[in-house]
Amino acid sequence: MPTSLSLSLRRLWTLDKFAYSLRVFLAFSGALLLSWALADIGLVIPLFLGIIASALSETDDSWQGRLQALVVTLICFATASLIVRWLFPWPWLFALGLGLATFVLVMLGAVGQRYATIASGTLILSIYTMINIEHHGGVPQAGDWSQMLLILSGAAWYGAISVVWCALFSRQPVKQSMARLYRELARYLMLKATLFEPLRGVDVEARRLALARQNGRVVEALNLAKETIFRRLEGQRGEGKLNRYLRIYFIAQDIHERASSSHYPYARLTEAFFHYDVLFRCQRLLDQQGQACRRLAKALLLNQPFEHDQSEQALADLRASIDHLKGMRNPAWRELMPPLNALADNLASLESQLVLAHNPDSDASPGDTSLFDRSPGSVKDAWERIRLNLTVASPTFRHGLRLAVALLAGYGVLHLIHPAQGFWILLTTLFVCRPNFAATRRFLSQRIVGTVLGLVAGWVSITLLPSPLLQTLIAVAAGVTFFATRERHYVIATAAITLLVLCSFNQVGDGFDLIWPRLFDTLIGATIAGAAVFLILPDWQGRRLHRQAAAALQASRCYLEEILHQYASGKQDDLAYRLARRNAHNADAALSTMLANMLQEPEHYRRRDADDGFRFLVHSHTLLGYLSALGAHRHRLDAEEADAQLLPNGERIAGYLAALAERLERRQPVAELEAEREALLTSLEQEVLPSPEEGEQEYRPMHGQLLLVARQLTPLSEAAERLVAMRERPEREALNAAG
């Protein structure tokens, strides 16, 4: 029994939200104990509000970075509280300050995620200050700074807990981010395995689309893991444990490149080898490697050794199956055997990376281990990022302007109808109004449902459990639940924070008086947020789809150029190569996310754009797979090698991708590029050289992959042409309707 309890506690410790929730619990409990000790339960509300705002502003950092962020956060909080207190009695000045501050704080998010988090927390604390002033009569008392100091004390109290926690458990977030990365890689490998399933009548396009979406999750996990490690490596390069996690991260990058590689159209392989077991062997090996990634994730979290030897036999069986097919000497397979060999080599290299994960320190020459720092290097750099977003075309600018107008509208409604607890309208608007329609729609419905559930739970709690002690304990539990669920289960999180509000305010007044105002204010605030995102510079994804598609092509072009450079100079996993690869996958993931958001938009605004967008995504992701395979096999080409003559063709393909991206960006027809595309394809197809001994096509990975890329240019260009034509559709449809 003790062993079982110990294992359960260890597993609980591995949950990424457990430590976050525990910090919040300690902060709430400390505030509650202070209130009891001073026999003033009224202290709970401002302390809780400060704790919540500080916890929402928390950034992932080393303890030194978190301490610096805390100082900046407290300065922002104090400034915002002072301005709110100063302008509160003058509605017109207050409205001007509210709109201006909202826009400025949102634009600060263009500098980086850390600044966006602090700016968002500052806005939240500003509204909390308004709520607290309104709760104490609606007029700030001259010389009475106690409430403002209590809110700031709550924020500082949670911040202090966070800094100490970061110092004591600095590597726990690294392990959790790495475990998440390998879990996502596991899902990707197992999804990729389904493409090799030898079945007819399968919707291959749907599987490829699912794979592209999962690739977006892998890229997101890679970015999170990189940032988590980078923040803790600053100034600590000699720390052995962190360097070990860095090597495991680079292993994950290599696994991702090899897993995303495509050596031949899978549908053709299925048709050719349907009655043989070679594709089944590929599927089984990939699935086992996915299971290995899942075991590695678990081993990282539980500090257990990772042993991987289950795929050796599967790899040997795959080699034997390919040798059997070679022995049959079927002329129809002449073009197919080299890609099968390349596929087996790639899976063998992937297998060696999994074996290396058992002891990453055994890699005597890890090469370039530098990471790209995406944070601004100076104030000038930060301002330049903001300046580039000071345009209506920027989603950040549009969201800043939209949110500012929405909050001003809420403030106007508040003074027009004078509702009880009216500043909850602004808080709801702030939480619901998101940068795009899809997210706003999701949060709007979840906020309303969660509020109703929370009000019902609060009514039951204060009715059946009138004891102040029990209600404060319920408030603490509800606060912890909010932070544990706010990212994945927003309905539960909203219900929890509503329950916290009712139980807390019931300690200093009548909580029943808050139920109907809270409901009506939530409905009003949600309506304002929904109207704002629909009417004020609406950011319909279809309007930017062609730009994001062009960005994906440009990123793939840069990736191809970096690959070609390494074929000329030699393989090296340096920062430039890894950055080009990451940017290509980031652009692919961004396109996938945009299309997913489009599906949540009104039918009138997306029409058939989503279908054309998903078709482009499938072809773009296929192109990326071919490039990944080209990168996985890269090596220095000697002058006498036949493939050395292909470098100019590779550069021509890169030039074609650049031209296609430019035309897509400008929405210009791409038909004029057809001649160049056909010339490229003809040039590469003439390079097929049979071996005189066996009549089998020579195994040339670079030629094979460039040929696949060249063949992919046709469907990719056709998909781009559809995106270019999207602008003309509404006009044609309107004319047809009129006719």
Secondary structure, 3 states (H helix, E strand, C coil): CHHHHHHHHHHHHHCHHHHHHHHHHHHHHHHHHHHHHCCCHHHHHHHHHHHHHHHHCCCCCCHHHHHHHHHHHHHHHHHHHHHHHHHCCCHHHHHHHHHHHHHHHHHHCCCCHHHHHHHHHHHHHHHHHHHHHHHCCCCCCCCCCHHHHHHHHHHHHHHHHHHHHHHHCCCHHHHHHHHHHHHHHHHHHHHHHHCCCCCCCCCHHHHHHHHHHHHHHHHHHHHHHHHHHHHHHCCCCCCHHHHHHHHHHHHHHHHHHHHCCCCCCHHHHHHHCCCCCHHHHHHHHHHHHHHHHHHHHHHHHHCCCCCCCCCHHHHHHHHHHHHHHHHHCCHHHCCCHHHHHHHHHHHHHHHHHHHHCCCHHHCCCCCCCCCCCCCCCCHHHHHHHHHHCCCCCCHHHHHHHHHHHHHHHHHHHHHHHCCCCCCHHHHHHHHHCCCCHHHHHHHHHHHHHHHHHHHHHHHHHHHHCCCHHHHHHHHHHHHHHHHHHCCCCHHHHHHHHHHHHHHHHCCCCCCHHHHHHHHHHHHHHHHHHHHHHHHCCCCCHHHHHHHHHHHHHHHHHHHHHHHHHHHHHCCCCCHHHHHHHHHHHHHHHHHHHHHHHHCCCCHHHHCCHHHHHHHHHHHHHHHHHHHHHHHHCCCCCCCCCHHHHHHHHHHHHHHHHHHHHHHHHHCCCCHHHHHHHHHHHHHHHCCCCECCCCCCECCCHHHHHHHHHHHHHHHHHHHHHHHHHHHHHHHHHHHHHHC
